[in-house]
Amino acid sequence: MTTTASSDSLDEKLTAIAHAERLARAQVLVKNYTLGAASLALLPFPIVDQLFLIGLEVKMVHDLCRHYDVAFKSNVARAIIGSLLSGLTGGVLAGGISILSRSVPFLGTLYAGRIAISSASITFALGTVFINHFEANGTLLKVDSEWFKEVFHYTLRKNQSTQQSDLPKESGPEAAATPA
């Protein structure tokens, strides 16, 4: 026979496990869309890939809404995404130059890699913001835009610093002398 205290404890543990599984599934969903965003840079059509990227990000928000049982409104999702991306004008302008440079042989391939990393970073940051929002029982109609922007930019900065720390160190005489 189980006591009420142990029954409550079991219910709390099961709830915590269900919550962790829901969060893990949402993170896998965002990871898959992040990989999709990076692969869009391989399209041989500059500009078109960026249009597909926006559609992919709206679809990611749609799937996250479905995952969290939140009502989805396409126009609201586009407005939120547009609002978050509007602060990236410097990066978007640099990305635009990269997009045009993709038509240059060899250099275009290098720029495609840069675009892939940027697209993946932005998509990951968007997904992270929406996961955090939905985990806090938010909806698309109940959005704190300042909080969204703050978390979005924080996630982008964190992701960029991680990417830079993952870069291999320069090799040279000093690197060869130090044991790995």
Secondary structure in CASP SS format (residue, H / E / C, confidence):
PFRMAT SS
TARGET T0000
AUTHOR 0000-0000-0000
METHOD secondary structure of the structure
MODEL  1
M C 1.00
T C 1.00
T C 1.00
T H 1.00
A H 1.00
S H 1.00
S H 1.00
D H 1.00
S H 1.00
L H 1.00
D H 1.00
E H 1.00
K H 1.00
L H 1.00
T H 1.00
A H 1.00
I H 1.00
A H 1.00
H H 1.00
A H 1.00
E H 1.00
R H 1.00
L H 1.00
A H 1.00
R H 1.00
A H 1.00
Q H 1.00
V H 1.00
L H 1.00
V H 1.00
K H 1.00
N H 1.00
Y H 1.00
T H 1.00
L H 1.00
G H 1.00
A H 1.00
A H 1.00
S H 1.00
L H 1.00
A H 1.00
L H 1.00
L C 1.00
P C 1.00
F C 1.00
P C 1.00
I C 1.00
V H 1.00
D H 1.00
Q H 1.00
L H 1.00
F H 1.00
L H 1.00
I H 1.00
G H 1.00
L H 1.00
E H 1.00
V H 1.00
K H 1.00
M H 1.00
V H 1.00
H H 1.00
D H 1.00
L H 1.00
C H 1.00
R H 1.00
H H 1.00
Y C 1.00
D C 1.00
V C 1.00
A C 1.00
F C 1.00
K C 1.00
S H 1.00
N H 1.00
V H 1.00
A H 1.00
R H 1.00
A H 1.00
I H 1.00
I H 1.00
G H 1.00
S H 1.00
L H 1.00
L H 1.00
S H 1.00
G H 1.00
L H 1.00
T H 1.00
G H 1.00
G H 1.00
V H 1.00
L H 1.00
A H 1.00
G H 1.00
G H 1.00
I H 1.00
S H 1.00
I H 1.00
L H 1.00
S H 1.00
R C 1.00
S C 1.00
V C 1.00
P C 1.00
F C 1.00
L H 1.00
G H 1.00
T H 1.00
L H 1.00
Y H 1.00
A H 1.00
G H 1.00
R H 1.00
I H 1.00
A H 1.00
I H 1.00
S H 1.00
S H 1.00
A H 1.00
S H 1.00
I H 1.00
T H 1.00
F H 1.00
A H 1.00
L H 1.00
G H 1.00
T H 1.00
V H 1.00
F H 1.00
I H 1.00
N H 1.00
H H 1.00
F H 1.00
E H 1.00
A C 1.00
N C 1.00
G C 1.00
T C 1.00
L C 1.00
L C 1.00
K C 1.00
V C 1.00
D C 1.00
S H 1.00
E H 1.00
W H 1.00
F H 1.00
K H 1.00
E H 1.00
V H 1.00
F H 1.00
H H 1.00
Y H 1.00
T H 1.00
L H 1.00
R H 1.00
K H 1.00
N H 1.00
Q H 1.00
S H 1.00
T H 1.00
Q H 1.00
Q H 1.00
S H 1.00
D C 1.00
L C 1.00
P C 1.00
K C 1.00
E C 1.00
S C 1.00
G C 1.00
P H 1.00
E H 1.00
A H 1.00
A H 1.00
A H 1.00
T C 1.00
P C 1.00
A C 1.00
END
